[in-house]
Amino acid sequence: MINNTLAIGMQGIQDGMYGMENAARKIARAGADGPQGSAETGSSLIEPIMDLKLYERSVEASSQVVKVADETLGTLLDIVV
């Protein structure tokens, strides 16, 4: 069961990192495609910036899942040994 929890946490980290990369690409593309300081560029940046923050929080939460699973496994090994 701990292995499954670790796998879920790691998958969450990978998915979050992938989402962050995509959001960063959209931000970079919006800056390169539109004129500097235009309202259109600013509005096209809102969603990817929010996605970037969302994926950052997702990675943080998934890393906590991995940390707790690791600590639990360590505790179980200490009890058995």
LOLUM-461342 format. One record per residue (C-alpha): residue number from 1; residue in three letters; chain; x, y, z. Coordinates in nm, 3 decimals. Layout:
N
R   num   residuo   cadena         X         Y         Z
R   NUM       Ala        A         X         Y         Z
...
This chain:
81
R   num   residuo   cadena         X         Y         Z
R     1       Met        A     0.000     0.000     0.000
R     2       Ile        A     0.291     0.236     0.075
R     3       Asn        A     0.440     0.165    -0.268
R     4       Asn        A     0.111     0.262    -0.429
R     5       Thr        A     0.106     0.587    -0.232
R     6       Leu        A     0.463     0.663    -0.336
R     7       Ala        A     0.375     0.594    -0.700
R     8       Ile        A     0.073     0.824    -0.682
R     9       Gly        A     0.284     1.100    -0.525
R    10       Met        A     0.555     1.064    -0.788
R    11       Gln        A     0.298     1.067    -1.067
R    12       Gly        A     0.151     1.386    -0.921
R    13       Ile        A     0.495     1.547    -0.919
R    14       Gln        A     0.557     1.446    -1.281
R    15       Asp        A     0.215     1.569    -1.394
R    16       Gly        A     0.267     1.898    -1.211
R    17       Met        A     0.610     1.951    -1.364
R    18       Tyr        A     0.468     1.879    -1.710
R    19       Gly        A     0.188     2.131    -1.650
R    20       Met        A     0.438     2.390    -1.527
R    21       Glu        A     0.647     2.344    -1.842
R    22       Asn        A     0.341     2.394    -2.063
R    23       Ala        A     0.231     2.703    -1.871
R    24       Ala        A     0.584     2.848    -1.892
R    25       Arg        A     0.586     2.789    -2.269
R    26       Lys        A     0.253     2.972    -2.303
R    27       Ile        A     0.389     3.264    -2.100
R    28       Ala        A     0.704     3.280    -2.312
R    29       Arg        A     0.503     3.254    -2.634
R    30       Ala        A     0.265     3.531    -2.526
R    31       Gly        A     0.559     3.759    -2.455
R    32       Ala        A     0.721     3.680    -2.789
R    33       Asp        A     0.405     3.699    -3.002
R    34       Gly        A     0.241     4.018    -2.879
R    35       Pro        A     0.366     4.374    -2.857
R    36       Gln        A     0.512     4.470    -2.522
R    37       Gly        A     0.265     4.615    -2.275
R    38       Ser        A    -0.049     4.562    -2.479
R    39       Ala        A    -0.378     4.479    -2.306
R    40       Glu        A    -0.413     4.170    -2.526
R    41       Thr        A    -0.077     4.034    -2.412
R    42       Gly        A    -0.165     4.101    -2.048
R    43       Ser        A    -0.497     3.921    -2.071
R    44       Ser        A    -0.341     3.626    -2.254
R    45       Leu        A    -0.091     3.589    -1.969
R    46       Ile        A    -0.346     3.562    -1.688
R    47       Glu        A    -0.449     3.202    -1.747
R    48       Pro        A    -0.098     3.056    -1.792
R    49       Ile        A     0.029     3.242    -1.485
R    50       Met        A    -0.258     3.105    -1.279
R    51       Asp        A    -0.194     2.757    -1.422
R    52       Leu        A     0.172     2.788    -1.329
R    53       Lys        A     0.077     2.864    -0.967
R    54       Leu        A    -0.179     2.583    -0.964
R    55       Tyr        A     0.076     2.329    -1.087
R    56       Glu        A     0.332     2.460    -0.838
R    57       Arg        A     0.087     2.388    -0.555
R    58       Ser        A     0.013     2.048    -0.705
R    59       Val        A     0.383     1.958    -0.702
R    60       Glu        A     0.414     2.080    -0.342
R    61       Ala        A     0.116     1.867    -0.234
R    62       Ser        A     0.243     1.561    -0.418
R    63       Ser        A     0.588     1.601    -0.263
R    64       Gln        A     0.422     1.603     0.080
R    65       Val        A     0.248     1.275    -0.009
R    66       Val        A     0.585     1.124    -0.101
R    67       Lys        A     0.743     1.260     0.218
R    68       Val        A     0.472     1.119     0.444
R    69       Ala        A     0.479     0.781     0.267
R    70       Asp        A     0.858     0.772     0.306
R    71       Glu        A     0.836     0.858     0.677
R    72       Thr        A     0.565     0.596     0.728
R    73       Leu        A     0.774     0.332     0.556
R    74       Gly        A     1.073     0.429     0.770
R    75       Thr        A     0.862     0.400     1.086
R    76       Leu        A     0.732     0.059     0.982
R    77       Leu        A     1.086    -0.063     0.913
R    78       Asp        A     1.201     0.065     1.253
R    79       Ile        A     0.917    -0.126     1.423
R    80       Val        A     0.990    -0.449     1.236
R    81       Val        A     1.366    -0.434     1.287
